[in-house]
């Protein structure tokens, strides 16, 4: 089996429910001056759907900056008020989509079955998926880290055609570290990423697990990015709050640890 693997580290920005079209343009005006084109890493943004078109237009001179959407519906069209489809995202210029972010799982009820169906739709639409997995503090404290990650990963991989397994990027996000200021220690991140790869290997084989891009997400900042990028098995980061400031996210993307 041939696996198309991009070994370059990936820096992804999840803007969540921040930045309308005007503030998106303002951010990019500054960011593109602070982050110059470079071929040794990848950068992808996930703005709110209302700002996707503004982002795509503002980054036309910068094909090195990728664009994704934060969520897609499991159907490609229909009477689903407030939702967007994968094909709509592609038409708007997106090339990526998140699936299973903890805030979608907790706030909107995206369970394992929904995450699988959305991942299928992302793939069938021609988008590149970043599938998010992670444990809550209670789950971690009760010793269920490996169980939770294995279930979340297995539910996706077991429901996909094996030919698509290598197309997935994964993001490990300790839910207890998102927006809390707490960050998993390098040892914590290493342990979790090893578990992620073991779970991938169980369903998709050792080669897919070895070559998979696995991101860390959870209170990533300029002050800890180098330490995180030096952790074995961490291929990049999914950044929330620190991605909202051009100076901070440019510092993360320009880090020397990649």
Secondary structure, DSSP 4 states (H G I P E B T S, - for coil): -------SEEEEEE-TT---HHHHHHHHHHHHHHS---SSEEEEEEE-GGGHHHHHHHTTT-TTEEEEES---SSSSSS-TT---HHHHHHTT--EEEE--HHHHHHS---HHHHHHHHHHHHHTTPEEEEEE---HHHHHTT-HHHHHHHHHHHHHTTS-GGGGGG-EEEEE-GGGSSSS----HHHHHHHHHHHHHHHHHHH-HHHHHH--EEEESS--TTTHHHHHTSTT--EEEESGGGGSHHHHHHHHT-TT-
